[in-house]
Amino acid sequence: MQCQSCGMLIMKGEEFGTFPGGVKNLDYCYYCFNKGAFTQPDITLEQMAEKLAGPMKLNKNMSDEEAKQGAMGLISGLKRWKTKN
C-alpha cells in the first residue's frame, strides 16, 4: 500500500496512521496521519513535494529541479492532494 499523502510504501502494520483509539487508517502512514489528524495539517502540495525532493535527490542522483518535479508527479495524484487542486 502507498500513503495517500507522501507516497511512502507502507510495508508493515505499524507503519499505518491511526484514528483515535488506535484503529489503523489504511490510507495514510504514521508520519502523515496520527490519532485521527494529519501531523502537518497546513502543509501544501508544493511544500510536501519540496520535503520529499531532498531524499529523492540523494537517492536517485537528481538535480533539485528534477527531484521536485519527480516528487510533484508522485504525490499530485494521491488522495490527499486530489481535492486540493
PDB file of N, CA, C and O in Angstrom:
ATOM      1  N   MET A   1       0.840  -1.173   0.000  1.00  0.00           N
ATOM      2  CA  MET A   1       0.000   0.000   0.000  1.00  0.00           C
ATOM      3  C   MET A   1       0.888   1.241   0.000  1.00  0.00           C
ATOM      4  O   MET A   1       2.048   1.202   0.410  1.00  0.00           O
ATOM      5  N   GLN A   2       0.323   2.311  -0.460  1.00  0.00           N
ATOM      6  CA  GLN A   2       1.058   3.563  -0.572  1.00  0.00           C
ATOM      7  C   GLN A   2       0.328   4.648   0.213  1.00  0.00           C
ATOM      8  O   GLN A   2      -0.890   4.790   0.096  1.00  0.00           O
ATOM      9  N   CYS A   3       1.069   5.412   1.010  1.00  0.00           N
ATOM     10  CA  CYS A   3       0.475   6.525   1.746  1.00  0.00           C
ATOM     11  C   CYS A   3      -0.121   7.507   0.742  1.00  0.00           C
ATOM     12  O   CYS A   3       0.534   7.892  -0.227  1.00  0.00           O
ATOM     13  N   GLN A   4      -1.343   7.900   0.977  1.00  0.00           N
ATOM     14  CA  GLN A   4      -2.052   8.797   0.077  1.00  0.00           C
ATOM     15  C   GLN A   4      -1.777  10.272   0.370  1.00  0.00           C
ATOM     16  O   GLN A   4      -2.521  11.154  -0.058  1.00  0.00           O
ATOM     17  N   SER A   5      -0.698  10.521   1.105  1.00  0.00           N
ATOM     18  CA  SER A   5      -0.245  11.881   1.364  1.00  0.00           C
ATOM     19  C   SER A   5       1.185  12.083   0.863  1.00  0.00           C
ATOM     20  O   SER A   5       1.458  13.025   0.119  1.00  0.00           O
ATOM     21  N   CYS A   6       2.102  11.190   1.276  1.00  0.00           N
ATOM     22  CA  CYS A   6       3.516  11.361   0.920  1.00  0.00           C
ATOM     23  C   CYS A   6       4.018  10.342  -0.104  1.00  0.00           C
ATOM     24  O   CYS A   6       5.107  10.505  -0.654  1.00  0.00           O
ATOM     25  N   GLY A   7       3.241   9.303  -0.360  1.00  0.00           N
ATOM     26  CA  GLY A   7       3.640   8.297  -1.332  1.00  0.00           C
ATOM     27  C   GLY A   7       4.504   7.182  -0.786  1.00  0.00           C
ATOM     28  O   GLY A   7       4.906   6.291  -1.535  1.00  0.00           O
ATOM     29  N   MET A   8       4.801   7.210   0.512  1.00  0.00           N
ATOM     30  CA  MET A   8       5.630   6.162   1.117  1.00  0.00           C
ATOM     31  C   MET A   8       4.952   4.803   0.982  1.00  0.00           C
ATOM     32  O   MET A   8       3.741   4.681   1.169  1.00  0.00           O
ATOM     33  N   LEU A   9       5.734   3.793   0.658  1.00  0.00           N
ATOM     34  CA  LEU A   9       5.201   2.438   0.646  1.00  0.00           C
ATOM     35  C   LEU A   9       5.033   1.978   2.088  1.00  0.00           C
ATOM     36  O   LEU A   9       5.973   2.045   2.880  1.00  0.00           O
ATOM     37  N   ILE A  10       3.853   1.517   2.422  1.00  0.00           N
ATOM     38  CA  ILE A  10       3.570   1.044   3.769  1.00  0.00           C
ATOM     39  C   ILE A  10       3.706  -0.468   3.744  1.00  0.00           C
ATOM     40  O   ILE A  10       2.902  -1.174   3.135  1.00  0.00           O
ATOM     41  N   MET A  11       4.746  -0.951   4.420  1.00  0.00           N
ATOM     42  CA  MET A  11       5.096  -2.363   4.345  1.00  0.00           C
ATOM     43  C   MET A  11       4.689  -3.168   5.584  1.00  0.00           C
ATOM     44  O   MET A  11       4.531  -4.387   5.512  1.00  0.00           O
ATOM     45  N   LYS A  12       4.523  -2.484   6.717  1.00  0.00           N
ATOM     46  CA  LYS A  12       4.207  -3.165   7.969  1.00  0.00           C
ATOM     47  C   LYS A  12       2.990  -2.518   8.612  1.00  0.00           C
ATOM     48  O   LYS A  12       2.726  -1.334   8.404  1.00  0.00           O
ATOM     49  N   GLY A  13       2.263  -3.283   9.379  1.00  0.00           N
ATOM     50  CA  GLY A  13       1.064  -2.781  10.042  1.00  0.00           C
ATOM     51  C   GLY A  13       1.309  -1.565  10.906  1.00  0.00           C
ATOM     52  O   GLY A  13       0.474  -0.663  10.966  1.00  0.00           O
ATOM     53  N   GLU A  14       2.447  -1.534  11.574  1.00  0.00           N
ATOM     54  CA  GLU A  14       2.715  -0.408  12.469  1.00  0.00           C
ATOM     55  C   GLU A  14       3.073   0.876  11.724  1.00  0.00           C
ATOM     56  O   GLU A  14       3.191   1.932  12.345  1.00  0.00           O
ATOM     57  N   GLU A  15       3.246   0.804  10.415  1.00  0.00           N
ATOM     58  CA  GLU A  15       3.539   1.995   9.624  1.00  0.00           C
ATOM     59  C   GLU A  15       2.286   2.759   9.206  1.00  0.00           C
ATOM     60  O   GLU A  15       2.387   3.876   8.697  1.00  0.00           O
ATOM     61  N   PHE A  16       1.107   2.174   9.415  1.00  0.00           N
ATOM     62  CA  PHE A  16      -0.139   2.859   9.083  1.00  0.00           C
ATOM     63  C   PHE A  16      -0.426   3.959  10.091  1.00  0.00           C
ATOM     64  O   PHE A  16      -0.085   3.842  11.268  1.00  0.00           O
ATOM     65  N   GLY A  17      -1.051   5.021   9.620  1.00  0.00           N
ATOM     66  CA  GLY A  17      -1.548   6.049  10.520  1.00  0.00           C
ATOM     67  C   GLY A  17      -2.693   5.480  11.334  1.00  0.00           C
ATOM     68  O   GLY A  17      -3.166   4.374  11.070  1.00  0.00           O
ATOM     69  N   THR A  18      -3.139   6.242  12.327  1.00  0.00           N
ATOM     70  CA  THR A  18      -4.204   5.751  13.202  1.00  0.00           C
ATOM     71  C   THR A  18      -5.298   6.782  13.404  1.00  0.00           C
ATOM     72  O   THR A  18      -5.082   7.992  13.334  1.00  0.00           O
ATOM     73  N   PHE A  19      -6.482   6.245  13.659  1.00  0.00           N
ATOM     74  CA  PHE A  19      -7.607   7.050  14.122  1.00  0.00           C
ATOM     75  C   PHE A  19      -7.542   7.083  15.645  1.00  0.00           C
ATOM     76  O   PHE A  19      -6.768   6.333  16.241  1.00  0.00           O
ATOM     77  N   PRO A  20      -8.340   7.938  16.287  1.00  0.00           N
ATOM     78  CA  PRO A  20      -8.375   7.890  17.751  1.00  0.00           C
ATOM     79  C   PRO A  20      -8.705   6.466  18.215  1.00  0.00           C
ATOM     80  O   PRO A  20      -9.509   5.776  17.588  1.00  0.00           O
ATOM     81  N   GLY A  21      -8.097   6.046  19.285  1.00  0.00           N
ATOM     82  CA  GLY A  21      -8.295   4.694  19.788  1.00  0.00           C
ATOM     83  C   GLY A  21      -7.366   3.676  19.172  1.00  0.00           C
ATOM     84  O   GLY A  21      -7.410   2.500  19.534  1.00  0.00           O
ATOM     85  N   GLY A  22      -6.520   4.105  18.240  1.00  0.00           N
ATOM     86  CA  GLY A  22      -5.525   3.211  17.668  1.00  0.00           C
ATOM     87  C   GLY A  22      -5.957   2.414  16.456  1.00  0.00           C
ATOM     88  O   GLY A  22      -5.175   1.605  15.957  1.00  0.00           O
ATOM     89  N   VAL A  23      -7.172   2.608  15.960  1.00  0.00           N
ATOM     90  CA  VAL A  23      -7.624   1.903  14.758  1.00  0.00           C
ATOM     91  C   VAL A  23      -6.800   2.404  13.568  1.00  0.00           C
ATOM     92  O   VAL A  23      -6.620   3.609  13.393  1.00  0.00           O
ATOM     93  N   LYS A  24      -6.305   1.474  12.759  1.00  0.00           N
ATOM     94  CA  LYS A  24      -5.455   1.831  11.621  1.00  0.00           C
ATOM     95  C   LYS A  24      -6.238   2.581  10.545  1.00  0.00           C
ATOM     96  O   LYS A  24      -7.389   2.260  10.247  1.00  0.00           O
ATOM     97  N   ASN A  25      -5.588   3.576   9.979  1.00  0.00           N
ATOM     98  CA  ASN A  25      -6.092   4.277   8.804  1.00  0.00           C
ATOM     99  C   ASN A  25      -5.309   3.719   7.628  1.00  0.00           C
ATOM    100  O   ASN A  25      -4.105   3.949   7.518  1.00  0.00           O
ATOM    101  N   LEU A  26      -5.975   2.998   6.759  1.00  0.00           N
ATOM    102  CA  LEU A  26      -5.295   2.309   5.663  1.00  0.00           C
ATOM    103  C   LEU A  26      -4.894   3.219   4.505  1.00  0.00           C
ATOM    104  O   LEU A  26      -4.275   2.762   3.545  1.00  0.00           O
ATOM    105  N   ASP A  27      -5.242   4.501   4.588  1.00  0.00           N
ATOM    106  CA  ASP A  27      -4.880   5.440   3.528  1.00  0.00           C
ATOM    107  C   ASP A  27      -3.558   6.159   3.765  1.00  0.00           C
ATOM    108  O   ASP A  27      -2.912   6.596   2.812  1.00  0.00           O
ATOM    109  N   TYR A  28      -3.148   6.288   5.031  1.00  0.00           N
ATOM    110  CA  TYR A  28      -2.010   7.147   5.341  1.00  0.00           C
ATOM    111  C   TYR A  28      -0.993   6.470   6.252  1.00  0.00           C
ATOM    112  O   TYR A  28      -1.342   5.596   7.046  1.00  0.00           O
ATOM    113  N   CYS A  29       0.270   6.883   6.130  1.00  0.00           N
ATOM    114  CA  CYS A  29       1.326   6.382   7.010  1.00  0.00           C
ATOM    115  C   CYS A  29       1.310   7.153   8.330  1.00  0.00           C
ATOM    116  O   CYS A  29       0.657   8.189   8.453  1.00  0.00           O
ATOM    117  N   TYR A  30       2.038   6.627   9.307  1.00  0.00           N
ATOM    118  CA  TYR A  30       2.079   7.263  10.622  1.00  0.00           C
ATOM    119  C   TYR A  30       2.851   8.576  10.622  1.00  0.00           C
ATOM    120  O   TYR A  30       2.694   9.371  11.550  1.00  0.00           O
ATOM    121  N   TYR A  31       3.672   8.827   9.621  1.00  0.00           N
ATOM    122  CA  TYR A  31       4.351  10.118   9.530  1.00  0.00           C
ATOM    123  C   TYR A  31       3.377  11.234   9.148  1.00  0.00           C
ATOM    124  O   TYR A  31       3.551  12.388   9.540  1.00  0.00           O
ATOM    125  N   CYS A  32       2.356  10.872   8.380  1.00  0.00           N
ATOM    126  CA  CYS A  32       1.416  11.871   7.863  1.00  0.00           C
ATOM    127  C   CYS A  32       0.116  11.968   8.664  1.00  0.00           C
ATOM    128  O   CYS A  32      -0.506  13.029   8.701  1.00  0.00           O
ATOM    129  N   PHE A  33      -0.297  10.880   9.299  1.00  0.00           N
ATOM    130  CA  PHE A  33      -1.610  10.848   9.954  1.00  0.00           C
ATOM    131  C   PHE A  33      -1.503  10.078  11.257  1.00  0.00           C
ATOM    132  O   PHE A  33      -1.060   8.930  11.265  1.00  0.00           O
ATOM    133  N   ASN A  34      -1.909  10.707  12.373  1.00  0.00           N
ATOM    134  CA  ASN A  34      -1.791  10.068  13.673  1.00  0.00           C
ATOM    135  C   ASN A  34      -2.927  10.527  14.580  1.00  0.00           C
ATOM    136  O   ASN A  34      -3.222  11.719  14.668  1.00  0.00           O
ATOM    137  N   LYS A  35      -3.557   9.577  15.249  1.00  0.00           N
ATOM    138  CA  LYS A  35      -4.638   9.856  16.210  1.00  0.00           C
ATOM    139  C   LYS A  35      -5.782  10.661  15.584  1.00  0.00           C
ATOM    140  O   LYS A  35      -6.375  11.525  16.230  1.00  0.00           O
ATOM    141  N   GLY A  36      -6.077  10.365  14.325  1.00  0.00           N
ATOM    142  CA  GLY A  36      -7.233  10.971  13.662  1.00  0.00           C
ATOM    143  C   GLY A  36      -6.993  12.294  12.984  1.00  0.00           C
ATOM    144  O   GLY A  36      -7.948  12.949  12.567  1.00  0.00           O
ATOM    145  N   ALA A  37      -5.747  12.710  12.860  1.00  0.00           N
ATOM    146  CA  ALA A  37      -5.465  14.005  12.233  1.00  0.00           C
ATOM    147  C   ALA A  37      -4.144  13.949  11.467  1.00  0.00           C
ATOM    148  O   ALA A  37      -3.258  13.150  11.773  1.00  0.00           O
ATOM    149  N   PHE A  38      -4.040  14.814  10.470  1.00  0.00           N
ATOM    150  CA  PHE A  38      -2.774  14.937   9.761  1.00  0.00           C
ATOM    151  C   PHE A  38      -1.737  15.538  10.703  1.00  0.00           C
ATOM    152  O   PHE A  38      -2.047  16.446  11.474  1.00  0.00           O
ATOM    153  N   THR A  39      -0.528  15.041  10.642  1.00  0.00           N
ATOM    154  CA  THR A  39       0.535  15.542  11.505  1.00  0.00           C
ATOM    155  C   THR A  39       0.986  16.939  11.076  1.00  0.00           C
ATOM    156  O   THR A  39       1.498  17.705  11.892  1.00  0.00           O
ATOM    157  N   GLN A  40       0.800  17.263   9.818  1.00  0.00           N
ATOM    158  CA  GLN A  40       1.081  18.607   9.296  1.00  0.00           C
ATOM    159  C   GLN A  40      -0.160  19.058   8.516  1.00  0.00           C
ATOM    160  O   GLN A  40      -0.172  19.018   7.286  1.00  0.00           O
ATOM    161  N   PRO A  41      -1.193  19.484   9.232  1.00  0.00           N
ATOM    162  CA  PRO A  41      -2.463  19.773   8.569  1.00  0.00           C
ATOM    163  C   PRO A  41      -2.418  20.931   7.580  1.00  0.00           C
ATOM    164  O   PRO A  41      -3.237  20.987   6.663  1.00  0.00           O
ATOM    165  N   ASP A  42      -1.489  21.846   7.747  1.00  0.00           N
ATOM    166  CA  ASP A  42      -1.447  23.026   6.889  1.00  0.00           C
ATOM    167  C   ASP A  42      -0.414  22.943   5.766  1.00  0.00           C
ATOM    168  O   ASP A  42      -0.235  23.904   5.017  1.00  0.00           O
ATOM    169  N   ILE A  43       0.261  21.806   5.644  1.00  0.00           N
ATOM    170  CA  ILE A  43       1.263  21.676   4.582  1.00  0.00           C
ATOM    171  C   ILE A  43       0.562  21.681   3.224  1.00  0.00           C
ATOM    172  O   ILE A  43      -0.497  21.076   3.053  1.00  0.00           O
ATOM    173  N   THR A  44       1.167  22.366   2.275  1.00  0.00           N
ATOM    174  CA  THR A  44       0.599  22.423   0.927  1.00  0.00           C
ATOM    175  C   THR A  44       1.213  21.324   0.055  1.00  0.00           C
ATOM    176  O   THR A  44       2.209  20.703   0.426  1.00  0.00           O
ATOM    177  N   LEU A  45       0.618  21.104  -1.077  1.00  0.00           N
ATOM    178  CA  LEU A  45       1.153  20.141  -2.041  1.00  0.00           C
ATOM    179  C   LEU A  45       2.588  20.514  -2.407  1.00  0.00           C
ATOM    180  O   LEU A  45       3.464  19.651  -2.460  1.00  0.00           O
ATOM    181  N   GLU A  46       2.824  21.794  -2.657  1.00  0.00           N
ATOM    182  CA  GLU A  46       4.150  22.248  -3.037  1.00  0.00           C
ATOM    183  C   GLU A  46       5.161  22.034  -1.908  1.00  0.00           C
ATOM    184  O   GLU A  46       6.301  21.643  -2.158  1.00  0.00           O
ATOM    185  N   GLN A  47       4.742  22.292  -0.674  1.00  0.00           N
ATOM    186  CA  GLN A  47       5.637  22.081   0.465  1.00  0.00           C
ATOM    187  C   GLN A  47       5.949  20.591   0.662  1.00  0.00           C
ATOM    188  O   GLN A  47       7.078  20.224   0.987  1.00  0.00           O
ATOM    189  N   MET A  48       4.943  19.744   0.465  1.00  0.00           N
ATOM    190  CA  MET A  48       5.176  18.301   0.586  1.00  0.00           C
ATOM    191  C   MET A  48       6.147  17.843  -0.496  1.00  0.00           C
ATOM    192  O   MET A  48       7.048  17.048  -0.226  1.00  0.00           O
ATOM    193  N   ALA A  49       5.971  18.338  -1.717  1.00  0.00           N
ATOM    194  CA  ALA A  49       6.886  17.965  -2.805  1.00  0.00           C
ATOM    195  C   ALA A  49       8.308  18.418  -2.488  1.00  0.00           C
ATOM    196  O   ALA A  49       9.267  17.694  -2.752  1.00  0.00           O
ATOM    197  N   GLU A  50       8.441  19.595  -1.932  1.00  0.00           N
ATOM    198  CA  GLU A  50       9.764  20.112  -1.544  1.00  0.00           C
ATOM    199  C   GLU A  50      10.386  19.226  -0.459  1.00  0.00           C
ATOM    200  O   GLU A  50      11.579  18.924  -0.504  1.00  0.00           O
ATOM    201  N   LYS A  51       9.576  18.818   0.505  1.00  0.00           N
ATOM    202  CA  LYS A  51      10.038  17.951   1.593  1.00  0.00           C
ATOM    203  C   LYS A  51      10.541  16.605   1.052  1.00  0.00           C
ATOM    204  O   LYS A  51      11.560  16.089   1.512  1.00  0.00           O
ATOM    205  N   LEU A  52       9.831  16.050   0.087  1.00  0.00           N
ATOM    206  CA  LEU A  52      10.200  14.758  -0.485  1.00  0.00           C
ATOM    207  C   LEU A  52      11.350  14.852  -1.491  1.00  0.00           C
ATOM    208  O   LEU A  52      12.029  13.860  -1.759  1.00  0.00           O
ATOM    209  N   ALA A  53      11.562  16.044  -2.044  1.00  0.00           N
ATOM    210  CA  ALA A  53      12.586  16.216  -3.071  1.00  0.00           C
ATOM    211  C   ALA A  53      13.997  15.958  -2.539  1.00  0.00           C
ATOM    212  O   ALA A  53      14.840  15.425  -3.260  1.00  0.00           O
ATOM    213  N   GLY A  54      14.259  16.330  -1.291  1.00  0.00           N
ATOM    214  CA  GLY A  54      15.595  16.132  -0.721  1.00  0.00           C
ATOM    215  C   GLY A  54      16.040  14.681  -0.754  1.00  0.00           C
ATOM    216  O   GLY A  54      17.093  14.374  -1.311  1.00  0.00           O
ATOM    217  N   PRO A  55      15.252  13.775  -0.162  1.00  0.00           N
ATOM    218  CA  PRO A  55      15.635  12.361  -0.221  1.00  0.00           C
ATOM    219  C   PRO A  55      15.686  11.808  -1.649  1.00  0.00           C
ATOM    220  O   PRO A  55      16.541  10.982  -1.967  1.00  0.00           O
ATOM    221  N   MET A  56      14.768  12.266  -2.506  1.00  0.00           N
ATOM    222  CA  MET A  56      14.787  11.789  -3.896  1.00  0.00           C
ATOM    223  C   MET A  56      16.088  12.216  -4.583  1.00  0.00           C
ATOM    224  O   MET A  56      16.691  11.446  -5.330  1.00  0.00           O
ATOM    225  N   LYS A  57      16.502  13.443  -4.319  1.00  0.00           N
ATOM    226  CA  LYS A  57      17.726  13.958  -4.930  1.00  0.00           C
ATOM    227  C   LYS A  57      18.922  13.100  -4.538  1.00  0.00           C
ATOM    228  O   LYS A  57      19.736  12.735  -5.386  1.00  0.00           O
ATOM    229  N   LEU A  58      19.024  12.782  -3.268  1.00  0.00           N
ATOM    230  CA  LEU A  58      20.156  11.976  -2.778  1.00  0.00           C
ATOM    231  C   LEU A  58      20.098  10.541  -3.268  1.00  0.00           C
ATOM    232  O   LEU A  58      21.106   9.991  -3.710  1.00  0.00           O
ATOM    233  N   ASN A  59      18.916   9.928  -3.191  1.00  0.00           N
ATOM    234  CA  ASN A  59      18.783   8.509  -3.529  1.00  0.00           C
ATOM    235  C   ASN A  59      18.834   8.236  -5.026  1.00  0.00           C
ATOM    236  O   ASN A  59      19.226   7.143  -5.436  1.00  0.00           O
ATOM    237  N   LYS A  60      18.453   9.190  -5.836  1.00  0.00           N
ATOM    238  CA  LYS A  60      18.375   8.942  -7.276  1.00  0.00           C
ATOM    239  C   LYS A  60      19.326   9.813  -8.084  1.00  0.00           C
ATOM    240  O   LYS A  60      19.258   9.842  -9.312  1.00  0.00           O
ATOM    241  N   ASN A  61      20.221  10.531  -7.385  1.00  0.00           N
ATOM    242  CA  ASN A  61      21.209  11.369  -8.050  1.00  0.00           C
ATOM    243  C   ASN A  61      20.559  12.325  -9.055  1.00  0.00           C
ATOM    244  O   ASN A  61      20.912  12.343 -10.235  1.00  0.00           O
ATOM    245  N   MET A  62      19.613  13.109  -8.565  1.00  0.00           N
ATOM    246  CA  MET A  62      18.873  14.057  -9.400  1.00  0.00           C
ATOM    247  C   MET A  62      19.269  15.489  -9.045  1.00  0.00           C
ATOM    248  O   MET A  62      19.803  15.753  -7.968  1.00  0.00           O
ATOM    249  N   SER A  63      18.997  16.402  -9.969  1.00  0.00           N
ATOM    250  CA  SER A  63      19.149  17.824  -9.661  1.00  0.00           C
ATOM    251  C   SER A  63      17.984  18.250  -8.762  1.00  0.00           C
ATOM    252  O   SER A  63      17.012  17.509  -8.609  1.00  0.00           O
ATOM    253  N   ASP A  64      18.083  19.432  -8.176  1.00  0.00           N
ATOM    254  CA  ASP A  64      16.994  19.945  -7.337  1.00  0.00           C
ATOM    255  C   ASP A  64      15.675  19.983  -8.113  1.00  0.00           C
ATOM    256  O   ASP A  64      14.640  19.534  -7.620  1.00  0.00           O
ATOM    257  N   GLU A  65      15.727  20.513  -9.310  1.00  0.00           N
ATOM    258  CA  GLU A  65      14.512  20.664 -10.110  1.00  0.00           C
ATOM    259  C   GLU A  65      13.943  19.308 -10.525  1.00  0.00           C
ATOM    260  O   GLU A  65      12.729  19.109 -10.479  1.00  0.00           O
ATOM    261  N   GLU A  66      14.797  18.385 -10.925  1.00  0.00           N
ATOM    262  CA  GLU A  66      14.327  17.043 -11.284  1.00  0.00           C
ATOM    263  C   GLU A  66      13.666  16.361 -10.095  1.00  0.00           C
ATOM    264  O   GLU A  66      12.627  15.716 -10.240  1.00  0.00           O
ATOM    265  N   ALA A  67      14.271  16.505  -8.918  1.00  0.00           N
ATOM    266  CA  ALA A  67      13.719  15.881  -7.717  1.00  0.00           C
ATOM    267  C   ALA A  67      12.374  16.490  -7.353  1.00  0.00           C
ATOM    268  O   ALA A  67      11.441  15.767  -7.003  1.00  0.00           O
ATOM    269  N   LYS A  68      12.264  17.809  -7.430  1.00  0.00           N
ATOM    270  CA  LYS A  68      10.989  18.458  -7.097  1.00  0.00           C
ATOM    271  C   LYS A  68       9.904  18.053  -8.101  1.00  0.00           C
ATOM    272  O   LYS A  68       8.770  17.774  -7.709  1.00  0.00           O
ATOM    273  N   GLN A  69      10.240  18.020  -9.369  1.00  0.00           N
ATOM    274  CA  GLN A  69       9.266  17.600 -10.386  1.00  0.00           C
ATOM    275  C   GLN A  69       8.876  16.144 -10.186  1.00  0.00           C
ATOM    276  O   GLN A  69       7.707  15.791 -10.339  1.00  0.00           O
ATOM    277  N   GLY A  70       9.841  15.292  -9.846  1.00  0.00           N
ATOM    278  CA  GLY A  70       9.552  13.885  -9.590  1.00  0.00           C
ATOM    279  C   GLY A  70       8.631  13.708  -8.395  1.00  0.00           C
ATOM    280  O   GLY A  70       7.687  12.920  -8.434  1.00  0.00           O
ATOM    281  N   ALA A  71       8.917  14.454  -7.328  1.00  0.00           N
ATOM    282  CA  ALA A  71       8.077  14.388  -6.126  1.00  0.00           C
ATOM    283  C   ALA A  71       6.670  14.880  -6.433  1.00  0.00           C
ATOM    284  O   ALA A  71       5.689  14.275  -5.999  1.00  0.00           O
ATOM    285  N   MET A  72       6.571  15.963  -7.171  1.00  0.00           N
ATOM    286  CA  MET A  72       5.260  16.506  -7.528  1.00  0.00           C
ATOM    287  C   MET A  72       4.480  15.497  -8.363  1.00  0.00           C
ATOM    288  O   MET A  72       3.281  15.311  -8.156  1.00  0.00           O
ATOM    289  N   GLY A  73       5.150  14.854  -9.294  1.00  0.00           N
ATOM    290  CA  GLY A  73       4.490  13.829 -10.108  1.00  0.00           C
ATOM    291  C   GLY A  73       4.036  12.638  -9.287  1.00  0.00           C
ATOM    292  O   GLY A  73       2.991  12.047  -9.561  1.00  0.00           O
ATOM    293  N   LEU A  74       4.819  12.289  -8.282  1.00  0.00           N
ATOM    294  CA  LEU A  74       4.490  11.158  -7.417  1.00  0.00           C
ATOM    295  C   LEU A  74       3.263  11.434  -6.558  1.00  0.00           C
ATOM    296  O   LEU A  74       2.392  10.575  -6.426  1.00  0.00           O
ATOM    297  N   ILE A  75       3.189  12.616  -5.977  1.00  0.00           N
ATOM    298  CA  ILE A  75       2.131  12.850  -4.987  1.00  0.00           C
ATOM    299  C   ILE A  75       0.909  13.600  -5.489  1.00  0.00           C
ATOM    300  O   ILE A  75      -0.139  13.546  -4.845  1.00  0.00           O
ATOM    301  N   SER A  76       1.002  14.293  -6.605  1.00  0.00           N
ATOM    302  CA  SER A  76      -0.122  15.134  -7.037  1.00  0.00           C
ATOM    303  C   SER A  76      -1.402  14.335  -7.302  1.00  0.00           C
ATOM    304  O   SER A  76      -2.497  14.891  -7.216  1.00  0.00           O
ATOM    305  N   GLY A  77      -1.288  13.065  -7.618  1.00  0.00           N
ATOM    306  CA  GLY A  77      -2.467  12.243  -7.867  1.00  0.00           C
ATOM    307  C   GLY A  77      -2.974  11.480  -6.650  1.00  0.00           C
ATOM    308  O   GLY A  77      -3.940  10.723  -6.751  1.00  0.00           O
ATOM    309  N   LEU A  78      -2.334  11.672  -5.507  1.00  0.00           N
ATOM    310  CA  LEU A  78      -2.737  10.950  -4.298  1.00  0.00           C
ATOM    311  C   LEU A  78      -3.989  11.569  -3.676  1.00  0.00           C
ATOM    312  O   LEU A  78      -4.287  12.746  -3.883  1.00  0.00           O
ATOM    313  N   LYS A  79      -4.700  10.766  -2.924  1.00  0.00           N
ATOM    314  CA  LYS A  79      -5.994  11.134  -2.347  1.00  0.00           C
ATOM    315  C   LYS A  79      -5.975  12.481  -1.613  1.00  0.00           C
ATOM    316  O   LYS A  79      -6.871  13.300  -1.813  1.00  0.00           O
ATOM    317  N   ARG A  80      -4.992  12.711  -0.790  1.00  0.00           N
ATOM    318  CA  ARG A  80      -4.952  13.957  -0.005  1.00  0.00           C
ATOM    319  C   ARG A  80      -4.883  15.181  -0.898  1.00  0.00           C
ATOM    320  O   ARG A  80      -5.445  16.221  -0.557  1.00  0.00           O
ATOM    321  N   TRP A  81      -4.212  15.081  -2.026  1.00  0.00           N
ATOM    322  CA  TRP A  81      -3.952  16.258  -2.852  1.00  0.00           C
ATOM    323  C   TRP A  81      -4.937  16.415  -3.997  1.00  0.00           C
ATOM    324  O   TRP A  81      -5.047  17.509  -4.552  1.00  0.00           O
ATOM    325  N   LYS A  82      -5.647  15.381  -4.368  1.00  0.00           N
ATOM    326  CA  LYS A  82      -6.612  15.491  -5.463  1.00  0.00           C
ATOM    327  C   LYS A  82      -7.682  16.527  -5.177  1.00  0.00           C
ATOM    328  O   LYS A  82      -8.090  17.249  -6.087  1.00  0.00           O
ATOM    329  N   THR A  83      -8.146  16.622  -3.948  1.00  0.00           N
ATOM    330  CA  THR A  83      -9.196  17.565  -3.604  1.00  0.00           C
ATOM    331  C   THR A  83      -8.673  18.977  -3.391  1.00  0.00           C
ATOM    332  O   THR A  83      -9.460  19.920  -3.314  1.00  0.00           O
ATOM    333  N   LYS A  84      -7.352  19.138  -3.295  1.00  0.00           N
ATOM    334  CA  LYS A  84      -6.748  20.454  -3.055  1.00  0.00           C
ATOM    335  C   LYS A  84      -6.438  21.193  -4.346  1.00  0.00           C
ATOM    336  O   LYS A  84      -6.184  22.398  -4.320  1.00  0.00           O
ATOM    337  N   ASN A  85      -6.453  20.496  -5.474  1.00  0.00           N
ATOM    338  CA  ASN A  85      -6.076  21.117  -6.752  1.00  0.00           C
ATOM    339  C   ASN A  85      -7.277  21.701  -7.451  1.00  0.00           C
ATOM    340  O   ASN A  85      -7.145  22.262  -8.539  1.00  0.00           O
TER     341      ASN A  85
END
